[in-house]
Amino acid sequence: MKKLFTLFAVAILAVSIFILPAYGGELRADLNGDGKVDSDDAVYLLYHVYFPEQYPVHEIADPDHECGTPAPGGKVCVTCGQSLPAEHEHTVVTDPAVTPSCTEDGVSEGKHCSVCGEVITAQITVPATGHKEVIVPAVAPTYTNTGLTEGKKCSFCGITIVSQTTIPVLRYPDGEPTEYPNYGGNQTVTILARGEYNDYTANEICVNELTNDPINDSIYNRNASICNILGLKEIVQISVDDPTVLQQRVNLMVNSGDQTYDIVAASAAYGTPMINQGYMYNLYDNGIDTYLDPAKPWWSQYWIEQAEIGNKLYCITGAPSLSLTKLMSVIYYNKDLAENYSAIYPELADIYTIVDNGDWTFDKFVELGGDFYGDMNGDTTFDAEDLYGIVINSYENCDMFWSAFDMTMLSKDNEGWFEFDSSNKEKIANAFEKVYQLIHEKKGSYNTGGAEDFDNACNMFASGRVLFATLHLSHSESLPLRNMQSEYGIIPIPKYDKNQSNYYTYAHDEYTVFMIPKTVPDPVMSGVVLETMAYESYKTVQPAYYNMLLKGKYETDPQSKKMLDTITTNVKIDPATIYGRQLGLPEAAVFRDLIYNGEKSFDVAYSKQERMLPLILKEFKNTVSKFKF
């Protein structure tokens, strides 16, 4: 018995010294199968050493096995007790990829066995992408609105990298007008103007009362402000609906010495011919320029530059002419259609950026819209019920390209008189061919045809079947566009090419120009009234109208506001158009009339102007140069 105890003690010692250290120094396996890991398992192991058949255990796991994970191959880890069946087929599961962000790494897709945990395809770290910087365009300040500096943001995560800061409103060139004459509250200013001739001229000069309409009320308050500033009794409008009757009224007034009207507000088409009759004052002289300053931003600078005759200016337009703004030609584009077809035409996804970058050219316009067509009613004919890239008319819309392409047939000599200039002939010929092809030969272009047929174009665009529509700013007031379900944007008429520095805007020749008849007893007063009207219109009437155009978003949508400011600031009309009726409408003869009639005889038409226009210009100069006022 003593001998048996001694052998048992030696065995326990051997297990402690030689076996347990081989398994990490401590035993943590349920070897006897009682559901517990305790000292009985050590005794069981001792029995196993001496009586392996009576006291079996599983094969011991690799000592290098990481505890806490299943042991491979049906082994038991004596340290952590994990075990698995013997050889098996892997059950593969996918470890999803994690997309890297701008600042955090991601991983690639991987795979492992859900039973044994073995990694089959290791996941690989994908480095963080870093921010992708894009420019946030600056917004130029105006004389009434603050601007923003250029900023930067990440196009991937949207985080702001360089914040935009506010730019204060501009100061007027010589400061805000502060010194005015005061007429003591007794003087009435009478303006002869068009009345209900068209929607765009109605209530442009005077309104009778406040109506809670923002445009009406801004005009009412503007006139009240003018009277308050200048000490006027009132401003009265005498309306004449027929423009030819207005011409006759001025003729009678001047020839009879009548002093009834202090200012004449007429359309450019019917007003400028009165200059050739010698009825109007030079606005740069006669004391008028004491207060009236055509260089101020509330006057249309490009237009004035073109309208000067022999370094004199007989008519003027700008902020007080709401019809000038309303009749500006623009492109409306359907934002929903642009988004829906951006997979086919990727550049449609961000048309504003194309404009901002100076890439909005006529070729780009045709590229995006010229072949954009779908036979929506299935009748295999090109009609107004189909889907089009462009809706356009072959009459007035031709004039808008003449301005937008910065084309002219005239230049000025050293004394400011017009002379024929053929240096643009090749450009005009190329432009003619491009516009002709768009209107008459491109399947994605629907020509409404008529000289004044804008209603059809409005209806087609409002129905959601047109990507680009060539309309006036005033068409945003129309019922179809007010009720349009799709969201639209407004952008300028495209440039001729990328070499052209600016976008230029055309306005139909029914916009209002202001003149001072030579029979006016106090032309200085007429001048200061016009200047004050322009300034007050610039501050209040124009912003109110712009806000209406953009459906209340003029101050809250910087991108749309920028487009509108680009359009309205750059009105540039060729003098051959401003004085078209006196000069025989030369622009129309070589461009609009030919395209409208489907004729390609450009060279013949241009040669005729080369012969005739110099003679007409000579007579024009002889007439106007005789005026001494």
Phi, psi and omega per residue, in radians:
M1 nan -0.796 3.113
K2 -1.080 -0.664 3.140
K3 -1.151 -0.729 -3.138
L4 -1.112 -0.721 3.108
F5 -1.093 -0.675 -3.131
T6 -1.128 -0.745 3.138
L7 -1.124 -0.701 -3.142
F8 -1.115 -0.700 3.117
A9 -1.138 -0.701 3.115
V10 -1.118 -0.651 -3.138
A11 -1.153 -0.753 3.114
I12 -1.088 -0.705 3.118
L13 -1.091 -0.708 -3.131
A14 -1.140 -0.719 3.098
V15 -1.071 -0.753 -3.100
S16 -1.151 -0.674 -3.031
I17 -1.474 -0.680 -2.942
F18 -1.931 -0.570 -3.035
I19 -1.596 -0.913 -3.109
L20 -1.014 -0.765 3.134
P21 -1.010 -0.523 3.141
A22 -1.151 -0.333 -3.125
Y23 -1.978 0.550 3.012
G24 1.641 0.091 3.037
G25 1.561 -0.236 3.101
E26 -2.614 2.624 -3.053
L27 -1.833 2.178 3.131
R28 -2.331 0.907 3.139
A29 -2.302 2.484 3.094
D30 -1.463 1.509 -3.040
L31 -1.476 -0.456 -3.093
N32 -1.650 -0.020 3.031
G33 1.285 0.396 3.131
D34 -1.631 0.155 3.109
G35 1.415 0.090 3.133
K36 -2.288 2.671 3.025
V37 -1.910 1.855 -3.077
D38 -2.619 -2.923 -3.077
S39 -1.149 -0.418 3.109
D40 -1.081 -0.503 3.126
D41 -1.189 -0.560 3.086
A42 -1.173 -0.712 3.105
V43 -1.136 -0.692 3.125
Y44 -1.065 -0.683 3.117
L45 -1.114 -0.651 3.125
L46 -1.113 -0.761 3.090
Y47 -1.070 -0.671 -3.137
H48 -1.058 -0.610 -3.127
V49 -1.120 -0.699 -3.068
Y50 -1.630 -0.514 -3.084
F51 -2.321 1.174 -3.009
P52 -1.058 -0.563 -3.092
E53 -1.304 -0.647 3.132
Q54 -1.369 -0.455 -3.094
Y55 -2.228 1.300 -3.083
P56 -1.374 2.677 2.964
V57 -2.385 2.783 3.067
H58 -1.158 2.868 3.084
E59 -1.099 2.427 -3.080
I60 -1.341 2.406 -3.140
A61 -1.199 2.866 3.091
D62 -1.043 2.277 3.131
P63 -1.036 -0.375 3.130
D64 -1.467 -0.019 3.137
H65 -1.072 2.400 3.136
E66 -1.368 2.072 -3.087
C67 -1.098 2.598 3.113
G68 1.615 -0.069 3.100
T69 -2.105 2.672 -3.130
P70 -1.017 2.390 3.105
A71 -1.435 2.446 -3.082
P72 -1.336 2.770 2.905
G73 1.189 0.505 3.079
G74 1.262 0.388 -3.121
K75 -1.671 2.901 3.070
V76 -2.031 2.304 3.065
C77 -1.522 2.080 -3.106
V78 -1.253 -0.212 3.130
T79 -1.535 -0.866 -3.086
C80 -1.909 -0.223 3.052
G81 1.446 0.021 3.135
Q82 -1.225 2.513 3.136
S83 -2.590 2.768 3.115
L84 -2.460 2.821 3.049
P85 -1.117 3.019 3.123
A86 -1.233 -2.834 -3.066
E87 -0.732 2.379 -3.125
H88 -2.584 2.858 3.074
E89 -1.543 2.267 -3.073
H90 -1.081 2.432 2.974
T91 -1.736 1.823 -2.966
V92 -1.497 2.269 3.001
V93 -2.167 2.682 -3.089
T94 -1.657 2.325 2.999
D95 -1.633 1.946 -3.007
P96 -1.107 2.573 3.060
A97 -1.220 2.676 3.056
V98 -2.078 2.040 -3.113
T99 -1.182 2.304 3.103
P100 -1.205 2.577 3.036
S101 -1.747 -3.064 3.119
C102 -1.103 -0.524 -3.012
T103 -2.083 -0.222 -3.097
E104 -2.161 2.477 3.123
D105 -1.177 2.740 2.992
G106 -2.072 -3.047 3.071
V107 -2.377 2.703 3.090
S108 -1.389 2.980 3.081
E109 -1.196 2.472 3.110
G110 -2.320 3.109 3.121
K111 -2.516 2.568 3.055
H112 -2.620 2.895 3.104
C113 -1.521 2.210 -3.106
S114 -1.306 -0.232 -3.122
V115 -1.568 -0.943 -3.082
C116 -1.784 -0.193 3.103
G117 1.451 0.021 -3.099
E118 -1.128 2.337 3.108
V119 -1.354 2.161 -3.124
I120 -1.698 -0.827 3.035
T121 -2.217 1.995 -3.075
A122 -1.259 2.485 3.031
Q123 -1.374 2.410 -3.095
I124 -1.917 2.392 3.129
T125 -1.183 2.275 3.068
V126 -1.874 2.060 -3.040
P127 -1.070 2.670 3.036
A128 -0.993 2.523 -3.043
T129 -1.329 -0.469 -2.980
G130 1.382 2.711 -3.102
H131 -1.192 2.480 3.061
K132 -1.818 1.798 -3.022
E133 -1.330 2.357 2.964
V134 -2.290 2.684 -3.117
I135 -1.418 2.335 2.936
V136 -1.688 1.965 -2.983
P137 -1.025 2.536 3.032
A138 -1.226 2.699 3.062
V139 -2.052 2.047 -3.086
A140 -1.207 2.399 3.069
P141 -1.273 2.719 3.032
T142 -2.075 -3.006 3.138
Y143 -1.391 -0.095 3.112
T144 -2.197 -0.242 -3.061
N145 -2.312 2.495 3.076
T146 -1.220 2.835 3.079
G147 -2.056 -3.013 3.113
L148 -2.366 2.485 3.045
T149 -1.265 2.902 3.063
E150 -1.187 2.451 3.101
G151 -2.192 -3.124 3.074
K152 -2.416 2.541 3.066
K153 -2.501 2.921 3.078
C154 -1.567 2.170 -3.127
S155 -1.267 -0.255 -3.101
F156 -1.554 -0.921 -3.083
C157 -1.847 -0.190 3.067
G158 1.470 -0.007 -3.109
I159 -1.174 2.494 3.100
T160 -1.351 2.211 3.138
I161 -1.719 -0.810 3.037
V162 -2.183 2.025 -3.092
S163 -1.248 2.532 3.019
Q164 -1.425 2.447 3.100
T165 -2.004 2.664 -3.077
T166 -1.311 2.355 3.042
I167 -1.785 2.230 -3.103
P168 -1.084 2.770 3.063
V169 -1.032 2.643 -3.134
L170 -1.224 2.630 2.985
R171 -1.562 2.471 3.111
Y172 -1.112 2.609 -3.035
P173 -0.815 -0.736 3.117
D174 -2.059 0.457 -3.064
G175 1.464 2.802 3.105
E176 -1.072 2.378 -3.135
P177 -0.971 2.216 -3.105
T178 -2.240 -0.391 -3.093
E179 -1.816 1.993 -3.135
Y180 -2.262 2.660 2.954
P181 -1.276 2.762 3.105
N182 -2.160 2.233 -3.022
Y183 -1.753 0.280 2.936
G184 1.228 0.204 3.078
G185 1.361 0.199 -3.074
N186 -1.948 -0.201 -2.985
Q187 -1.650 2.269 3.020
T188 -1.812 2.306 3.084
V189 -1.778 2.197 -3.081
T190 -1.952 2.241 -3.104
I191 -2.067 2.153 3.037
L192 -1.499 2.130 -3.034
A193 -2.604 2.940 3.025
R194 -1.265 2.622 3.121
G195 -1.843 -1.945 -3.100
E196 -1.522 0.592 -3.101
Y197 -1.037 -0.737 3.070
N198 -2.654 2.866 -3.126
D199 -1.033 -0.560 -3.062
Y200 -1.410 -0.114 3.086
T201 -1.913 -0.276 -3.098
A202 -1.107 2.318 3.075
N203 1.028 0.531 3.129
E204 -1.389 -0.613 -3.058
I205 -1.694 -0.926 -3.075
C206 -2.350 2.575 2.974
V207 -2.265 2.720 -2.995
N208 -1.506 -0.490 -3.034
E209 -2.772 2.907 3.037
L210 -1.355 2.387 -3.074
T211 -2.263 0.042 -3.045
N212 1.278 0.078 2.955
D213 -1.456 2.210 -3.011
P214 -1.062 -0.603 -3.135
I215 -1.313 -0.870 3.096
N216 -0.934 -0.846 -3.055
D217 -1.225 -0.552 3.100
S218 -1.184 -0.604 3.098
I219 -1.246 -0.752 3.096
Y220 -1.021 -0.827 -3.115
N221 -1.215 -0.573 3.073
R222 -1.057 -0.837 -3.115
N223 -1.165 -0.626 3.075
A224 -1.118 -0.665 3.123
S225 -1.160 -0.712 3.112
I226 -1.052 -0.805 3.139
C227 -1.090 -0.680 3.135
N228 -1.178 -0.761 -3.100
I229 -1.169 -0.771 -3.026
L230 -1.665 -0.070 -3.116
G231 1.182 0.739 3.123
L232 -1.641 2.649 3.081
K233 -1.263 -0.854 3.118
E234 -2.942 2.892 3.008
I235 -2.006 2.166 -3.042
V236 -2.043 2.376 3.066
Q237 -1.876 2.218 2.981
I238 -1.774 2.026 -2.992
S239 -1.708 2.427 3.028
V240 -2.303 2.064 -3.045
D241 -1.318 -0.652 -3.105
D242 -1.526 2.122 -3.094
P243 -1.117 -0.523 3.107
T244 -1.248 -0.584 3.066
V245 -1.169 -0.630 3.075
L246 -1.077 -0.753 3.077
Q247 -1.024 -0.769 -3.139
Q248 -1.113 -0.650 3.135
R249 -1.121 -0.715 3.118
V250 -1.186 -0.725 3.117
N251 -0.997 -0.837 -3.138
L252 -1.129 -0.711 -3.116
M253 -1.086 -0.855 -3.072
V254 -1.200 -0.770 -3.081
N255 -1.245 -0.362 3.116
S256 -1.730 -0.076 -3.116
G257 1.342 0.282 3.131
D258 -1.124 2.469 -3.113
Q259 -2.049 0.458 -3.023
T260 -1.156 -0.758 -2.963
Y261 -1.789 2.220 3.123
D262 -1.510 -0.463 -3.111
I263 -2.520 2.492 3.019
V264 -1.985 2.233 3.094
A265 -2.057 1.826 -3.062
A266 -2.216 2.926 3.051
S267 -1.209 2.671 3.091
A268 -1.055 -0.644 -3.093
A269 -1.116 -0.696 -3.074
Y270 -1.858 -0.169 3.138
G271 -1.524 -0.772 -3.082
T272 -1.105 -0.553 3.085
P273 -1.063 -0.404 3.111
M274 -1.206 -0.331 3.081
I275 -1.111 -0.729 -3.137
N276 -1.153 -0.280 3.093
Q277 -1.493 -0.093 3.128
G278 1.331 0.529 -3.055
Y279 -1.598 -0.257 -2.908
M280 -2.059 2.620 3.065
Y281 -1.306 2.599 2.900
N282 -1.287 2.105 -3.060
L283 -1.271 -0.191 3.084
Y284 -1.551 0.057 -3.029
D285 -2.504 -2.971 3.053
N286 1.108 0.424 3.136
G287 1.369 -0.127 -3.108
I288 -1.114 -0.643 -3.107
D289 -1.312 0.059 3.032
T290 -1.045 -0.693 -3.132
Y291 -2.113 -0.581 -3.116
L292 -1.351 2.106 -3.077
D293 -2.186 1.684 -3.104
P294 -1.103 -0.197 3.140
A295 -1.423 -0.149 -3.108
K296 -1.290 2.705 -3.025
P297 -1.197 -0.242 3.123
W298 -1.420 -0.029 2.998
W299 -1.871 2.669 -3.082
S300 -1.416 1.801 -2.955
Q301 -1.156 -0.884 -3.133
Y302 -1.049 -0.708 -3.112
W303 -1.099 -0.796 -3.122
I304 -1.067 -0.725 3.126
E305 -1.005 -0.697 -3.135
Q306 -1.353 -0.514 -3.020
A307 -1.451 -0.272 3.139
E308 -1.073 2.419 3.132
I309 -2.173 2.042 3.140
G310 0.967 0.681 -3.136
N311 1.116 0.371 3.039
K312 -2.080 2.769 -3.129
L313 -2.328 2.053 -3.059
Y314 -1.841 -0.185 3.085
C315 -2.600 2.810 -3.044
I316 -2.624 2.664 3.073
T317 -2.559 2.863 -3.092
G318 2.853 -2.438 -3.028
A319 -0.991 -0.643 -3.133
P320 -1.211 -0.242 3.136
S321 -1.643 1.541 3.101
L322 -1.111 -0.491 3.103
S323 -1.155 -0.499 3.071
L324 -1.059 -0.783 3.120
T325 -1.179 -0.795 -3.081
K326 -1.082 -0.583 -3.042
L327 -1.660 0.187 3.080
M328 -1.233 2.356 3.116
S329 -1.426 2.354 -3.109
V330 -2.513 3.007 3.007
I331 -1.894 2.147 2.943
Y332 -1.614 2.377 3.049
Y333 -2.248 2.497 -3.094
N334 -1.434 1.896 -3.083
K335 -1.148 -0.605 -3.134
D336 -1.188 -0.784 3.088
L337 -1.081 -0.722 3.138
A338 -1.039 -0.746 3.131
E339 -1.193 -0.730 -3.095
N340 -1.140 -0.528 -3.095
Y341 -1.854 0.224 -3.109
S342 -1.208 -0.357 3.076
A343 -1.178 -0.563 3.118
I344 -1.516 -0.710 3.112
Y345 -2.101 1.480 -3.019
P346 -0.952 -0.536 -3.086
E347 -1.214 -0.262 3.089
L348 -1.175 -0.299 -3.094
A349 -1.172 -0.407 -3.095
D350 -2.617 1.269 -3.095
I351 -1.196 -0.594 3.122
Y352 -1.002 -0.685 3.136
T353 -1.153 -0.655 3.084
I354 -1.035 -0.769 3.115
V355 -1.136 -0.827 -3.115
D356 -1.017 -0.649 -3.082
N357 -1.424 0.005 3.140
G358 1.379 0.261 -3.072
D359 -1.719 0.066 -3.132
W360 -1.430 1.476 -3.124
T361 -1.877 2.958 3.119
F362 -1.082 -0.708 3.123
D363 -1.077 -0.669 3.106
K364 -1.175 -0.692 3.088
F365 -0.997 -0.833 -3.136
V366 -1.213 -0.677 3.131
E367 -1.023 -0.730 -3.081
L368 -1.455 -0.512 -3.038
G369 -2.066 -0.328 -2.987
G370 -1.136 -0.529 -3.139
D371 -2.013 0.264 -3.125
F372 -1.455 1.760 -3.025
Y373 -2.617 2.533 3.009
G374 -2.561 2.304 3.137
D375 -1.418 1.490 -2.976
M376 -1.197 -0.558 -3.106
N377 -1.731 0.000 3.026
G378 1.197 0.349 -3.093
D379 -1.658 0.078 3.088
T380 1.085 0.317 3.051
T381 -2.109 2.656 3.113
F382 -1.491 1.771 -3.119
D383 -2.328 3.116 -3.019
A384 -1.211 -0.149 -3.141
E385 -1.566 -0.054 -3.079
D386 -1.573 3.084 3.107
L387 -1.663 2.247 -3.087
Y388 -2.276 2.675 3.033
G389 -1.380 -0.589 -3.039
I390 -2.472 2.346 2.920
V391 -2.023 2.306 -2.964
I392 -2.670 2.753 2.972
N393 -2.021 2.688 -2.998
S394 -1.574 0.222 -3.133
Y395 -1.973 -1.549 -3.065
E396 -1.088 -0.579 -3.114
N397 -1.112 -0.363 3.049
C398 -1.179 -0.641 3.132
D399 -1.088 -0.624 -3.085
M400 -1.137 -0.588 3.116
F401 -1.226 -0.541 3.102
W402 -1.033 -0.763 3.097
S403 -1.289 -0.798 -3.070
A404 -1.076 -0.543 -3.141
F405 -1.522 0.003 3.129
D406 0.984 0.908 -3.134
M407 -1.811 2.670 3.112
T408 -2.742 2.729 3.000
M409 -1.936 0.047 -3.063
L410 -2.191 2.696 2.928
S411 -2.419 -3.125 -3.129
K412 -2.120 2.498 3.080
D413 -1.440 -3.041 -3.062
N414 -1.115 -0.350 -3.140
E415 -1.760 0.133 3.060
G416 1.462 0.282 3.123
W417 -1.666 2.548 -3.112
F418 -1.240 2.501 3.020
E419 -2.505 2.672 -3.116
F420 -1.176 2.418 -3.098
D421 -2.371 1.965 -3.089
S422 -1.641 0.110 -3.070
S423 -1.146 -0.343 -3.139
N424 -1.638 0.101 -3.007
K425 -1.005 -0.823 -3.097
E426 -1.103 -0.737 3.125
K427 -1.104 -0.767 -3.138
I428 -1.112 -0.687 3.125
A429 -1.115 -0.752 3.120
N430 -1.149 -0.714 3.124
A431 -1.117 -0.719 3.105
F432 -0.990 -0.811 -3.112
E433 -1.119 -0.735 -3.137
K434 -1.105 -0.835 -3.092
V435 -1.205 -0.683 3.106
Y436 -1.027 -0.816 -3.123
Q437 -1.106 -0.723 3.135
L438 -1.051 -0.840 -3.038
I439 -1.294 -0.668 -2.993
H440 -1.846 -0.275 -2.980
E441 -2.181 -0.244 -3.111
K442 -1.548 2.274 -3.088
K443 -1.213 -0.428 -3.131
G444 -1.497 0.064 -3.116
S445 -1.938 2.127 3.114
Y446 -1.824 2.084 -3.107
N447 -1.639 1.958 3.116
T448 -1.261 -0.313 2.942
G449 1.505 -1.082 -2.977
G450 -1.099 2.659 -3.113
A451 -1.042 -0.645 -3.098
E452 -2.130 0.394 -3.032
D453 -1.456 1.390 3.079
F454 -1.757 -0.344 -3.119
D455 -1.075 -0.765 3.135
N456 -1.094 -0.732 3.135
A457 -1.109 -0.740 3.112
C458 -1.057 -0.794 -3.109
N459 -1.139 -0.716 3.125
M460 -1.122 -0.776 -3.124
F461 -1.153 -0.777 -3.107
A462 -1.123 -0.451 -3.138
S463 -1.300 -0.186 3.138
G464 1.543 0.249 -3.087
R465 -1.807 0.135 -3.099
V466 -2.320 2.324 3.117
L467 -1.371 -0.898 -3.131
F468 -2.133 2.302 3.092
A469 -2.188 2.280 3.125
T470 -1.629 1.800 -3.044
L471 -2.370 -3.040 3.036
H472 -1.672 2.800 3.016
L473 -1.021 -0.613 -3.091
S474 -1.120 -0.318 -3.119
H475 -1.216 -0.262 3.040
S476 -1.151 -0.331 3.090
E477 -1.427 -0.217 -3.041
S478 -1.216 2.661 -3.122
L479 -1.046 -0.752 3.138
P480 -1.028 -0.760 -3.116
L481 -1.310 -0.538 3.080
R482 -1.141 -0.550 -3.119
N483 -1.706 0.098 -3.087
M484 -1.104 2.320 -3.107
Q485 -1.359 -0.678 -3.136
S486 -1.339 2.641 3.066
E487 -1.426 2.435 3.121
Y488 -2.182 2.802 3.046
G489 -2.123 2.869 3.134
I490 -2.155 2.223 -3.124
I491 -2.350 2.834 -3.115
P492 -1.233 2.857 2.963
I493 -1.098 2.418 -3.075
P494 -1.122 2.693 3.068
K495 -1.300 2.923 3.082
Y496 -1.154 -0.866 3.080
D497 -2.745 -3.132 -3.081
K498 -1.208 -0.355 3.133
N499 -1.266 -0.344 3.112
Q500 -1.269 2.253 -2.981
S501 -1.287 -0.671 -3.020
N502 -2.181 2.791 2.889
Y503 -1.505 2.382 3.139
Y504 -2.114 2.623 -3.020
T505 -2.053 2.396 3.065
Y506 -1.788 2.506 3.015
A507 -2.169 2.346 3.120
H508 -0.995 2.525 -2.932
D509 -1.292 0.230 3.021
E510 -1.593 0.038 3.084
Y511 -1.147 2.781 -3.024
T512 -1.535 2.354 2.951
V513 -2.034 2.637 -3.092
F514 -1.942 2.390 -3.115
M515 -2.415 2.748 3.107
I516 -2.058 1.952 -3.110
P517 -1.078 2.580 -3.047
K518 -1.286 -0.134 3.084
T519 -1.553 -0.040 -3.123
V520 -1.108 2.243 -3.102
P521 -1.252 -0.466 -3.114
D522 -2.306 1.374 -3.121
P523 -1.107 -0.429 3.105
V524 -1.115 -0.755 3.110
M525 -1.095 -0.756 3.109
S526 -1.043 -0.684 3.135
G527 -1.140 -0.764 -3.104
V528 -1.254 -0.550 3.062
V529 -1.133 -0.777 3.107
L530 -1.089 -0.745 -3.135
E531 -1.110 -0.764 -3.140
T532 -1.193 -0.669 3.094
M533 -1.103 -0.705 3.121
A534 -1.138 -0.801 -3.129
Y535 -1.094 -0.814 -3.126
E536 -1.187 -0.605 3.082
S537 -1.144 -0.699 3.133
Y538 -1.089 -0.662 -3.111
K539 -1.332 -0.644 -2.937
T540 -2.168 -0.844 -3.024
V541 -1.224 -0.845 -3.129
Q542 -1.064 -0.843 3.099
P543 -1.030 -0.647 3.119
A544 -1.114 -0.709 -3.139
Y545 -1.231 -0.727 3.109
Y546 -1.062 -0.699 -3.139
N547 -1.128 -0.637 3.080
M548 -1.164 -0.725 -3.140
L549 -1.034 -0.721 -3.082
L550 -1.637 0.317 3.069
K551 0.968 0.802 3.049
G552 1.474 0.137 -3.034
K553 -1.932 0.290 -3.080
Y554 -1.053 -0.684 -3.104
E555 -1.603 -0.244 -3.034
T556 -1.933 -0.130 3.139
D557 -2.093 1.526 -3.026
P558 -1.012 -0.629 -3.086
Q559 -1.198 -0.802 3.109
S560 -1.142 -0.689 3.113
K561 -1.070 -0.722 3.133
K562 -1.103 -0.722 3.106
M563 -1.060 -0.794 -3.098
L564 -1.160 -0.686 3.114
D565 -1.134 -0.668 3.088
T566 -1.080 -0.739 -3.113
I567 -1.158 -0.856 -2.982
T568 -1.388 -0.356 -3.113
T569 -1.418 -0.509 -2.955
N570 -1.886 0.849 3.069
V571 -1.311 2.056 -3.109
K572 -2.388 1.944 -3.075
I573 -2.092 2.249 -3.110
D574 -1.032 2.383 3.110
P575 -1.013 -0.442 3.075
A576 -1.178 -0.304 3.047
T577 -1.656 -0.744 3.116
I578 -1.001 -0.778 -3.126
Y579 -1.885 0.588 -3.025
G580 -1.031 -0.700 -3.080
R581 -1.246 -0.505 3.062
Q582 -1.325 -0.487 -3.035
L583 -1.780 0.099 3.095
G584 1.474 0.354 3.112
L585 0.899 1.007 -3.076
P586 -1.137 -0.637 -3.139
E587 -1.086 -0.781 -3.136
A588 -1.100 -0.628 -3.059
A589 -1.152 -0.571 -3.078
V590 -1.777 -0.073 -3.026
F591 -2.363 -1.324 -3.005
R592 -1.067 -0.860 -3.047
D593 -1.103 -0.666 -3.135
L594 -1.156 -0.814 -3.113
I595 -1.143 -0.733 -3.134
Y596 -1.052 -0.700 -3.103
N597 -1.547 0.035 3.122
G598 1.214 0.527 -3.122
E599 -1.839 2.502 -3.133
K600 -1.941 0.372 -3.064
S601 -1.493 0.929 -3.105
F602 -1.069 -0.825 -3.054
D603 -1.055 -0.694 3.137
V604 -1.135 -0.809 -3.122
A605 -1.119 -0.718 -3.112
Y606 -1.193 -0.692 3.115
S607 -1.058 -0.642 3.110
K608 -1.104 -0.736 3.107
Q609 -1.171 -0.596 3.086
E610 -1.053 -0.560 3.138
R611 -1.450 -0.735 -2.965
M612 -1.553 -0.712 -2.965
L613 -1.097 -0.689 3.088
P614 -1.008 -0.646 3.133
L615 -1.201 -0.703 3.124
I616 -1.140 -0.712 -3.141
L617 -1.145 -0.622 3.115
K618 -1.123 -0.760 3.122
E619 -1.178 -0.660 3.097
F620 -1.040 -0.791 3.128
K621 -1.128 -0.773 -3.118
N622 -1.035 -0.645 -3.110
T623 -1.247 -0.920 -3.012
V624 -1.270 -0.563 -3.089
S625 -1.168 -0.258 -3.140
K626 -1.420 -0.261 -3.089
F627 -1.235 2.352 -3.089
K628 -1.910 0.345 -3.072
F629 -2.383 nan nan
